[in-house]
Amino acid sequence: MLSLAATAIAQADQVDDLIKANVQKQNIPGLSLVSLNDGKIAKAAGYGLANIKLQIPATPETVYSLRVRLAA
């Protein structure tokens, strides 16, 4: 059982590392994600900032305001 838990933690760290690297590489201010496994939440996390001006961190519960700019 302990070995299985350690494997899950290592995989979670790989996911975190991948997301953090891409957030930085693509200059994404922040994001929230949820990963499901058999209909159950396997991971819920926030990365970066939900609000840059106020320096508010993103969380799994963050509600984002999206602005869409259409090409003229």
PyMOL Python script that loads the backbone (N, CA, C, O; Angstrom):
from pymol import cmd

cmd.read_pdbstr("""\
ATOM      1  N   MET A   1       0.820  -1.189   0.000  1.00  0.00           N
ATOM      2  CA  MET A   1       0.000   0.000   0.000  1.00  0.00           C
ATOM      3  C   MET A   1       0.865   1.253   0.000  1.00  0.00           C
ATOM      4  O   MET A   1       0.567   2.207  -0.720  1.00  0.00           O
ATOM      5  N   LEU A   2       1.920   1.266   0.789  1.00  0.00           N
ATOM      6  CA  LEU A   2       2.810   2.423   0.875  1.00  0.00           C
ATOM      7  C   LEU A   2       3.487   2.693  -0.468  1.00  0.00           C
ATOM      8  O   LEU A   2       3.659   3.847  -0.861  1.00  0.00           O
ATOM      9  N   SER A   3       3.868   1.625  -1.167  1.00  0.00           N
ATOM     10  CA  SER A   3       4.505   1.761  -2.468  1.00  0.00           C
ATOM     11  C   SER A   3       3.546   2.395  -3.478  1.00  0.00           C
ATOM     12  O   SER A   3       3.954   3.227  -4.287  1.00  0.00           O
ATOM     13  N   LEU A   4       2.286   2.004  -3.430  1.00  0.00           N
ATOM     14  CA  LEU A   4       1.270   2.555  -4.322  1.00  0.00           C
ATOM     15  C   LEU A   4       1.059   4.039  -4.052  1.00  0.00           C
ATOM     16  O   LEU A   4       0.921   4.828  -4.987  1.00  0.00           O
ATOM     17  N   ALA A   5       1.035   4.417  -2.799  1.00  0.00           N
ATOM     18  CA  ALA A   5       0.874   5.830  -2.431  1.00  0.00           C
ATOM     19  C   ALA A   5       2.082   6.644  -2.904  1.00  0.00           C
ATOM     20  O   ALA A   5       1.918   7.760  -3.397  1.00  0.00           O
ATOM     21  N   ALA A   6       3.264   6.110  -2.761  1.00  0.00           N
ATOM     22  CA  ALA A   6       4.472   6.809  -3.199  1.00  0.00           C
ATOM     23  C   ALA A   6       4.468   6.997  -4.710  1.00  0.00           C
ATOM     24  O   ALA A   6       4.889   8.043  -5.206  1.00  0.00           O
ATOM     25  N   THR A   7       3.996   5.994  -5.447  1.00  0.00           N
ATOM     26  CA  THR A   7       3.905   6.095  -6.904  1.00  0.00           C
ATOM     27  C   THR A   7       2.919   7.183  -7.295  1.00  0.00           C
ATOM     28  O   THR A   7       3.194   7.960  -8.210  1.00  0.00           O
ATOM     29  N   ALA A   8       1.782   7.256  -6.626  1.00  0.00           N
ATOM     30  CA  ALA A   8       0.779   8.284  -6.915  1.00  0.00           C
ATOM     31  C   ALA A   8       1.331   9.676  -6.649  1.00  0.00           C
ATOM     32  O   ALA A   8       1.068  10.606  -7.412  1.00  0.00           O
ATOM     33  N   ILE A   9       2.095   9.826  -5.573  1.00  0.00           N
ATOM     34  CA  ILE A   9       2.697  11.123  -5.243  1.00  0.00           C
ATOM     35  C   ILE A   9       3.722  11.505  -6.309  1.00  0.00           C
ATOM     36  O   ILE A   9       3.763  12.659  -6.735  1.00  0.00           O
ATOM     37  N   ALA A  10       4.539  10.566  -6.741  1.00  0.00           N
ATOM     38  CA  ALA A  10       5.541  10.840  -7.770  1.00  0.00           C
ATOM     39  C   ALA A  10       4.881  11.269  -9.067  1.00  0.00           C
ATOM     40  O   ALA A  10       5.364  12.182  -9.736  1.00  0.00           O
ATOM     41  N   GLN A  11       3.760  10.608  -9.437  1.00  0.00           N
ATOM     42  CA  GLN A  11       3.043  10.977 -10.649  1.00  0.00           C
ATOM     43  C   GLN A  11       2.433  12.365 -10.505  1.00  0.00           C
ATOM     44  O   GLN A  11       2.441  13.143 -11.459  1.00  0.00           O
ATOM     45  N   ALA A  12       1.906  12.685  -9.330  1.00  0.00           N
ATOM     46  CA  ALA A  12       1.329  14.005  -9.090  1.00  0.00           C
ATOM     47  C   ALA A  12       2.408  15.066  -9.223  1.00  0.00           C
ATOM     48  O   ALA A  12       2.153  16.131  -9.786  1.00  0.00           O
ATOM     49  N   ASP A  13       3.598  14.802  -8.723  1.00  0.00           N
ATOM     50  CA  ASP A  13       4.702  15.748  -8.848  1.00  0.00           C
ATOM     51  C   ASP A  13       5.065  15.963 -10.316  1.00  0.00           C
ATOM     52  O   ASP A  13       5.390  17.083 -10.709  1.00  0.00           O
ATOM     53  N   GLN A  14       5.016  14.915 -11.128  1.00  0.00           N
ATOM     54  CA  GLN A  14       5.306  15.037 -12.551  1.00  0.00           C
ATOM     55  C   GLN A  14       4.252  15.909 -13.233  1.00  0.00           C
ATOM     56  O   GLN A  14       4.588  16.731 -14.086  1.00  0.00           O
ATOM     57  N   VAL A  15       2.994  15.741 -12.870  1.00  0.00           N
ATOM     58  CA  VAL A  15       1.923  16.566 -13.425  1.00  0.00           C
ATOM     59  C   VAL A  15       2.143  18.014 -13.026  1.00  0.00           C
ATOM     60  O   VAL A  15       2.070  18.905 -13.872  1.00  0.00           O
ATOM     61  N   ASP A  16       2.413  18.261 -11.747  1.00  0.00           N
ATOM     62  CA  ASP A  16       2.672  19.624 -11.275  1.00  0.00           C
ATOM     63  C   ASP A  16       3.849  20.243 -12.027  1.00  0.00           C
ATOM     64  O   ASP A  16       3.776  21.391 -12.464  1.00  0.00           O
ATOM     65  N   ASP A  17       4.920  19.491 -12.175  1.00  0.00           N
ATOM     66  CA  ASP A  17       6.108  19.993 -12.874  1.00  0.00           C
ATOM     67  C   ASP A  17       5.778  20.338 -14.324  1.00  0.00           C
ATOM     68  O   ASP A  17       6.209  21.376 -14.826  1.00  0.00           O
ATOM     69  N   LEU A  18       5.020  19.483 -14.996  1.00  0.00           N
ATOM     70  CA  LEU A  18       4.651  19.706 -16.388  1.00  0.00           C
ATOM     71  C   LEU A  18       3.774  20.957 -16.528  1.00  0.00           C
ATOM     72  O   LEU A  18       4.012  21.791 -17.401  1.00  0.00           O
ATOM     73  N   ILE A  19       2.769  21.079 -15.671  1.00  0.00           N
ATOM     74  CA  ILE A  19       1.871  22.234 -15.732  1.00  0.00           C
ATOM     75  C   ILE A  19       2.642  23.514 -15.430  1.00  0.00           C
ATOM     76  O   ILE A  19       2.521  24.495 -16.165  1.00  0.00           O
ATOM     77  N   LYS A  20       3.425  23.518 -14.368  1.00  0.00           N
ATOM     78  CA  LYS A  20       4.190  24.724 -14.002  1.00  0.00           C
ATOM     79  C   LYS A  20       5.146  25.144 -15.111  1.00  0.00           C
ATOM     80  O   LYS A  20       5.278  26.335 -15.393  1.00  0.00           O
ATOM     81  N   ALA A  21       5.814  24.180 -15.745  1.00  0.00           N
ATOM     82  CA  ALA A  21       6.742  24.494 -16.831  1.00  0.00           C
ATOM     83  C   ALA A  21       6.006  25.120 -18.010  1.00  0.00           C
ATOM     84  O   ALA A  21       6.493  26.083 -18.602  1.00  0.00           O
ATOM     85  N   ASN A  22       4.831  24.579 -18.355  1.00  0.00           N
ATOM     86  CA  ASN A  22       4.074  25.115 -19.486  1.00  0.00           C
ATOM     87  C   ASN A  22       3.435  26.459 -19.170  1.00  0.00           C
ATOM     88  O   ASN A  22       3.320  27.310 -20.052  1.00  0.00           O
ATOM     89  N   VAL A  23       3.020  26.660 -17.929  1.00  0.00           N
ATOM     90  CA  VAL A  23       2.480  27.961 -17.525  1.00  0.00           C
ATOM     91  C   VAL A  23       3.553  29.025 -17.720  1.00  0.00           C
ATOM     92  O   VAL A  23       3.276  30.102 -18.248  1.00  0.00           O
ATOM     93  N   GLN A  24       4.758  28.729 -17.302  1.00  0.00           N
ATOM     94  CA  GLN A  24       5.866  29.676 -17.442  1.00  0.00           C
ATOM     95  C   GLN A  24       6.258  29.855 -18.914  1.00  0.00           C
ATOM     96  O   GLN A  24       6.422  30.983 -19.380  1.00  0.00           O
ATOM     97  N   LYS A  25       6.408  28.752 -19.638  1.00  0.00           N
ATOM     98  CA  LYS A  25       6.846  28.789 -21.037  1.00  0.00           C
ATOM     99  C   LYS A  25       5.859  29.558 -21.920  1.00  0.00           C
ATOM    100  O   LYS A  25       6.268  30.316 -22.799  1.00  0.00           O
ATOM    101  N   GLN A  26       4.566  29.359 -21.682  1.00  0.00           N
ATOM    102  CA  GLN A  26       3.546  29.976 -22.528  1.00  0.00           C
ATOM    103  C   GLN A  26       3.021  31.296 -21.952  1.00  0.00           C
ATOM    104  O   GLN A  26       2.081  31.891 -22.479  1.00  0.00           O
ATOM    105  N   ASN A  27       3.653  31.739 -20.853  1.00  0.00           N
ATOM    106  CA  ASN A  27       3.286  33.007 -20.228  1.00  0.00           C
ATOM    107  C   ASN A  27       1.798  33.061 -19.856  1.00  0.00           C
ATOM    108  O   ASN A  27       1.113  34.050 -20.118  1.00  0.00           O
ATOM    109  N   ILE A  28       1.323  31.987 -19.248  1.00  0.00           N
ATOM    110  CA  ILE A  28      -0.065  31.899 -18.794  1.00  0.00           C
ATOM    111  C   ILE A  28      -0.116  32.449 -17.369  1.00  0.00           C
ATOM    112  O   ILE A  28       0.588  31.942 -16.495  1.00  0.00           O
ATOM    113  N   PRO A  29      -0.932  33.474 -17.115  1.00  0.00           N
ATOM    114  CA  PRO A  29      -0.963  34.068 -15.775  1.00  0.00           C
ATOM    115  C   PRO A  29      -1.418  33.075 -14.701  1.00  0.00           C
ATOM    116  O   PRO A  29      -0.861  33.050 -13.604  1.00  0.00           O
ATOM    117  N   GLY A  30      -2.419  32.264 -15.013  1.00  0.00           N
ATOM    118  CA  GLY A  30      -2.916  31.298 -14.046  1.00  0.00           C
ATOM    119  C   GLY A  30      -3.945  30.386 -14.661  1.00  0.00           C
ATOM    120  O   GLY A  30      -4.545  30.694 -15.691  1.00  0.00           O
ATOM    121  N   LEU A  31      -4.138  29.254 -14.008  1.00  0.00           N
ATOM    122  CA  LEU A  31      -5.152  28.309 -14.461  1.00  0.00           C
ATOM    123  C   LEU A  31      -5.557  27.404 -13.312  1.00  0.00           C
ATOM    124  O   LEU A  31      -4.840  27.253 -12.323  1.00  0.00           O
ATOM    125  N   SER A  32      -6.713  26.815 -13.473  1.00  0.00           N
ATOM    126  CA  SER A  32      -7.210  25.821 -12.523  1.00  0.00           C
ATOM    127  C   SER A  32      -7.521  24.570 -13.320  1.00  0.00           C
ATOM    128  O   SER A  32      -7.966  24.650 -14.465  1.00  0.00           O
ATOM    129  N   LEU A  33      -7.289  23.418 -12.719  1.00  0.00           N
ATOM    130  CA  LEU A  33      -7.587  22.183 -13.430  1.00  0.00           C
ATOM    131  C   LEU A  33      -8.136  21.141 -12.487  1.00  0.00           C
ATOM    132  O   LEU A  33      -7.907  21.164 -11.278  1.00  0.00           O
ATOM    133  N   VAL A  34      -8.871  20.226 -13.092  1.00  0.00           N
ATOM    134  CA  VAL A  34      -9.357  19.059 -12.357  1.00  0.00           C
ATOM    135  C   VAL A  34      -9.117  17.846 -13.244  1.00  0.00           C
ATOM    136  O   VAL A  34      -9.342  17.889 -14.453  1.00  0.00           O
ATOM    137  N   SER A  35      -8.663  16.782 -12.635  1.00  0.00           N
ATOM    138  CA  SER A  35      -8.432  15.528 -13.331  1.00  0.00           C
ATOM    139  C   SER A  35      -9.324  14.472 -12.691  1.00  0.00           C
ATOM    140  O   SER A  35      -9.347  14.318 -11.470  1.00  0.00           O
ATOM    141  N   LEU A  36     -10.061  13.745 -13.534  1.00  0.00           N
ATOM    142  CA  LEU A  36     -10.975  12.723 -13.037  1.00  0.00           C
ATOM    143  C   LEU A  36     -10.451  11.338 -13.371  1.00  0.00           C
ATOM    144  O   LEU A  36      -9.828  11.126 -14.412  1.00  0.00           O
ATOM    145  N   ASN A  37     -10.711  10.411 -12.480  1.00  0.00           N
ATOM    146  CA  ASN A  37     -10.390   9.007 -12.697  1.00  0.00           C
ATOM    147  C   ASN A  37     -11.606   8.199 -12.261  1.00  0.00           C
ATOM    148  O   ASN A  37     -11.959   8.182 -11.082  1.00  0.00           O
ATOM    149  N   ASP A  38     -12.238   7.537 -13.208  1.00  0.00           N
ATOM    150  CA  ASP A  38     -13.470   6.781 -12.932  1.00  0.00           C
ATOM    151  C   ASP A  38     -14.542   7.651 -12.297  1.00  0.00           C
ATOM    152  O   ASP A  38     -15.255   7.212 -11.395  1.00  0.00           O
ATOM    153  N   GLY A  39     -14.651   8.892 -12.774  1.00  0.00           N
ATOM    154  CA  GLY A  39     -15.682   9.805 -12.285  1.00  0.00           C
ATOM    155  C   GLY A  39     -15.388  10.437 -10.940  1.00  0.00           C
ATOM    156  O   GLY A  39     -16.221  11.177 -10.415  1.00  0.00           O
ATOM    157  N   LYS A  40     -14.231  10.166 -10.373  1.00  0.00           N
ATOM    158  CA  LYS A  40     -13.846  10.744  -9.082  1.00  0.00           C
ATOM    159  C   LYS A  40     -12.676  11.696  -9.288  1.00  0.00           C
ATOM    160  O   LYS A  40     -11.827  11.477 -10.152  1.00  0.00           O
ATOM    161  N   ILE A  41     -12.640  12.753  -8.485  1.00  0.00           N
ATOM    162  CA  ILE A  41     -11.555  13.719  -8.608  1.00  0.00           C
ATOM    163  C   ILE A  41     -10.242  13.083  -8.169  1.00  0.00           C
ATOM    164  O   ILE A  41     -10.085  12.656  -7.026  1.00  0.00           O
ATOM    165  N   ALA A  42      -9.302  13.034  -9.116  1.00  0.00           N
ATOM    166  CA  ALA A  42      -7.970  12.503  -8.812  1.00  0.00           C
ATOM    167  C   ALA A  42      -7.020  13.633  -8.425  1.00  0.00           C
ATOM    168  O   ALA A  42      -6.106  13.447  -7.622  1.00  0.00           O
ATOM    169  N   LYS A  43      -7.254  14.813  -9.015  1.00  0.00           N
ATOM    170  CA  LYS A  43      -6.410  15.963  -8.716  1.00  0.00           C
ATOM    171  C   LYS A  43      -7.196  17.223  -9.024  1.00  0.00           C
ATOM    172  O   LYS A  43      -7.865  17.313 -10.054  1.00  0.00           O
ATOM    173  N   ALA A  44      -7.113  18.184  -8.136  1.00  0.00           N
ATOM    174  CA  ALA A  44      -7.672  19.520  -8.354  1.00  0.00           C
ATOM    175  C   ALA A  44      -6.628  20.502  -7.852  1.00  0.00           C
ATOM    176  O   ALA A  44      -6.179  20.411  -6.709  1.00  0.00           O
ATOM    177  N   ALA A  45      -6.240  21.449  -8.713  1.00  0.00           N
ATOM    178  CA  ALA A  45      -5.175  22.366  -8.330  1.00  0.00           C
ATOM    179  C   ALA A  45      -5.299  23.690  -9.069  1.00  0.00           C
ATOM    180  O   ALA A  45      -5.909  23.772 -10.135  1.00  0.00           O
ATOM    181  N   GLY A  46      -4.714  24.714  -8.488  1.00  0.00           N
ATOM    182  CA  GLY A  46      -4.595  26.017  -9.122  1.00  0.00           C
ATOM    183  C   GLY A  46      -3.126  26.325  -9.311  1.00  0.00           C
ATOM    184  O   GLY A  46      -2.296  25.969  -8.475  1.00  0.00           O
ATOM    185  N   TYR A  47      -2.804  26.987 -10.411  1.00  0.00           N
ATOM    186  CA  TYR A  47      -1.419  27.333 -10.733  1.00  0.00           C
ATOM    187  C   TYR A  47      -1.364  28.805 -11.120  1.00  0.00           C
ATOM    188  O   TYR A  47      -2.235  29.285 -11.847  1.00  0.00           O
ATOM    189  N   GLY A  48      -0.369  29.516 -10.654  1.00  0.00           N
ATOM    190  CA  GLY A  48      -0.196  30.911 -11.023  1.00  0.00           C
ATOM    191  C   GLY A  48      -1.191  31.816 -10.317  1.00  0.00           C
ATOM    192  O   GLY A  48      -1.608  31.555  -9.189  1.00  0.00           O
ATOM    193  N   LEU A  49      -1.562  32.894 -11.016  1.00  0.00           N
ATOM    194  CA  LEU A  49      -2.409  33.921 -10.417  1.00  0.00           C
ATOM    195  C   LEU A  49      -3.781  33.985 -11.074  1.00  0.00           C
ATOM    196  O   LEU A  49      -3.901  33.913 -12.297  1.00  0.00           O
ATOM    197  N   ALA A  50      -4.798  34.118 -10.257  1.00  0.00           N
ATOM    198  CA  ALA A  50      -6.157  34.349 -10.749  1.00  0.00           C
ATOM    199  C   ALA A  50      -6.345  35.815 -11.088  1.00  0.00           C
ATOM    200  O   ALA A  50      -7.110  36.155 -11.990  1.00  0.00           O
ATOM    201  N   ASN A  51      -5.643  36.695 -10.362  1.00  0.00           N
ATOM    202  CA  ASN A  51      -5.717  38.130 -10.590  1.00  0.00           C
ATOM    203  C   ASN A  51      -4.310  38.694 -10.460  1.00  0.00           C
ATOM    204  O   ASN A  51      -3.734  38.719  -9.372  1.00  0.00           O
ATOM    205  N   ILE A  52      -3.767  39.146 -11.586  1.00  0.00           N
ATOM    206  CA  ILE A  52      -2.392  39.646 -11.603  1.00  0.00           C
ATOM    207  C   ILE A  52      -2.274  40.939 -10.797  1.00  0.00           C
ATOM    208  O   ILE A  52      -1.361  41.092  -9.985  1.00  0.00           O
ATOM    209  N   LYS A  53      -3.195  41.859 -11.026  1.00  0.00           N
ATOM    210  CA  LYS A  53      -3.133  43.164 -10.371  1.00  0.00           C
ATOM    211  C   LYS A  53      -3.153  43.044  -8.851  1.00  0.00           C
ATOM    212  O   LYS A  53      -2.388  43.716  -8.160  1.00  0.00           O
ATOM    213  N   LEU A  54      -4.025  42.189  -8.338  1.00  0.00           N
ATOM    214  CA  LEU A  54      -4.159  42.023  -6.890  1.00  0.00           C
ATOM    215  C   LEU A  54      -3.292  40.891  -6.330  1.00  0.00           C
ATOM    216  O   LEU A  54      -3.281  40.646  -5.123  1.00  0.00           O
ATOM    217  N   GLN A  55      -2.557  40.198  -7.229  1.00  0.00           N
ATOM    218  CA  GLN A  55      -1.675  39.090  -6.820  1.00  0.00           C
ATOM    219  C   GLN A  55      -2.432  38.001  -6.053  1.00  0.00           C
ATOM    220  O   GLN A  55      -1.964  37.508  -5.027  1.00  0.00           O
ATOM    221  N   ILE A  56      -3.603  37.639  -6.566  1.00  0.00           N
ATOM    222  CA  ILE A  56      -4.425  36.597  -5.944  1.00  0.00           C
ATOM    223  C   ILE A  56      -4.109  35.269  -6.621  1.00  0.00           C
ATOM    224  O   ILE A  56      -4.250  35.152  -7.839  1.00  0.00           O
ATOM    225  N   PRO A  57      -3.685  34.269  -5.856  1.00  0.00           N
ATOM    226  CA  PRO A  57      -3.342  32.975  -6.450  1.00  0.00           C
ATOM    227  C   PRO A  57      -4.568  32.250  -6.998  1.00  0.00           C
ATOM    228  O   PRO A  57      -5.678  32.392  -6.485  1.00  0.00           O
ATOM    229  N   ALA A  58      -4.341  31.478  -8.045  1.00  0.00           N
ATOM    230  CA  ALA A  58      -5.377  30.610  -8.593  1.00  0.00           C
ATOM    231  C   ALA A  58      -5.565  29.414  -7.663  1.00  0.00           C
ATOM    232  O   ALA A  58      -4.602  28.901  -7.094  1.00  0.00           O
ATOM    233  N   THR A  59      -6.808  28.981  -7.517  1.00  0.00           N
ATOM    234  CA  THR A  59      -7.142  27.802  -6.720  1.00  0.00           C
ATOM    235  C   THR A  59      -8.044  26.900  -7.553  1.00  0.00           C
ATOM    236  O   THR A  59      -8.494  27.309  -8.623  1.00  0.00           O
ATOM    237  N   PRO A  60      -8.317  25.697  -7.094  1.00  0.00           N
ATOM    238  CA  PRO A  60      -9.256  24.854  -7.830  1.00  0.00           C
ATOM    239  C   PRO A  60     -10.666  25.462  -7.905  1.00  0.00           C
ATOM    240  O   PRO A  60     -11.444  25.113  -8.793  1.00  0.00           O
ATOM    241  N   GLU A  61     -10.987  26.352  -6.990  1.00  0.00           N
ATOM    242  CA  GLU A  61     -12.323  26.957  -6.947  1.00  0.00           C
ATOM    243  C   GLU A  61     -12.408  28.303  -7.665  1.00  0.00           C
ATOM    244  O   GLU A  61     -13.475  28.917  -7.676  1.00  0.00           O
ATOM    245  N   THR A  62     -11.319  28.776  -8.262  1.00  0.00           N
ATOM    246  CA  THR A  62     -11.306  30.083  -8.906  1.00  0.00           C
ATOM    247  C   THR A  62     -12.329  30.141 -10.040  1.00  0.00           C
ATOM    248  O   THR A  62     -12.433  29.223 -10.853  1.00  0.00           O
ATOM    249  N   VAL A  63     -13.082  31.246 -10.073  1.00  0.00           N
ATOM    250  CA  VAL A  63     -13.992  31.533 -11.173  1.00  0.00           C
ATOM    251  C   VAL A  63     -13.332  32.646 -11.981  1.00  0.00           C
ATOM    252  O   VAL A  63     -13.055  33.725 -11.457  1.00  0.00           O
ATOM    253  N   TYR A  64     -13.084  32.376 -13.253  1.00  0.00           N
ATOM    254  CA  TYR A  64     -12.357  33.310 -14.111  1.00  0.00           C
ATOM    255  C   TYR A  64     -13.325  34.148 -14.939  1.00  0.00           C
ATOM    256  O   TYR A  64     -14.379  33.672 -15.361  1.00  0.00           O
ATOM    257  N   SER A  65     -12.948  35.398 -15.161  1.00  0.00           N
ATOM    258  CA  SER A  65     -13.654  36.276 -16.067  1.00  0.00           C
ATOM    259  C   SER A  65     -12.889  36.263 -17.382  1.00  0.00           C
ATOM    260  O   SER A  65     -11.731  36.675 -17.439  1.00  0.00           O
ATOM    261  N   LEU A  66     -13.536  35.794 -18.427  1.00  0.00           N
ATOM    262  CA  LEU A  66     -12.861  35.679 -19.718  1.00  0.00           C
ATOM    263  C   LEU A  66     -13.312  36.775 -20.657  1.00  0.00           C
ATOM    264  O   LEU A  66     -14.499  37.089 -20.745  1.00  0.00           O
ATOM    265  N   ARG A  67     -12.359  37.349 -21.353  1.00  0.00           N
ATOM    266  CA  ARG A  67     -12.642  38.350 -22.381  1.00  0.00           C
ATOM    267  C   ARG A  67     -12.168  37.800 -23.710  1.00  0.00           C
ATOM    268  O   ARG A  67     -11.024  37.369 -23.852  1.00  0.00           O
ATOM    269  N   VAL A  68     -13.060  37.824 -24.671  1.00  0.00           N
ATOM    270  CA  VAL A  68     -12.732  37.296 -25.993  1.00  0.00           C
ATOM    271  C   VAL A  68     -12.628  38.469 -26.957  1.00  0.00           C
ATOM    272  O   VAL A  68     -13.532  39.300 -27.048  1.00  0.00           O
ATOM    273  N   ARG A  69     -11.519  38.521 -27.667  1.00  0.00           N
ATOM    274  CA  ARG A  69     -11.335  39.551 -28.676  1.00  0.00           C
ATOM    275  C   ARG A  69     -11.453  38.876 -30.056  1.00  0.00           C
ATOM    276  O   ARG A  69     -10.726  37.935 -30.376  1.00  0.00           O
ATOM    277  N   LEU A  70     -12.368  39.380 -30.834  1.00  0.00           N
ATOM    278  CA  LEU A  70     -12.563  38.843 -32.173  1.00  0.00           C
ATOM    279  C   LEU A  70     -11.766  39.663 -33.170  1.00  0.00           C
ATOM    280  O   LEU A  70     -11.691  40.889 -33.077  1.00  0.00           O
ATOM    281  N   ALA A  71     -11.175  38.965 -34.123  1.00  0.00           N
ATOM    282  CA  ALA A  71     -10.401  39.654 -35.160  1.00  0.00           C
ATOM    283  C   ALA A  71     -11.342  40.477 -36.018  1.00  0.00           C
ATOM    284  O   ALA A  71     -12.460  40.057 -36.316  1.00  0.00           O
ATOM    285  N   ALA A  72     -10.873  41.661 -36.414  1.00  0.00           N
ATOM    286  CA  ALA A  72     -11.705  42.560 -37.229  1.00  0.00           C
ATOM    287  C   ALA A  72     -11.725  42.149 -38.672  1.00  0.00           C
ATOM    288  O   ALA A  72     -12.377  42.799 -39.490  1.00  0.00           O
TER     289      ALA A  72
END
""", "prot")
cmd.dss("prot")
cmd.show_as("cartoon", "prot")
cmd.util.cbc("prot")
cmd.orient("prot")
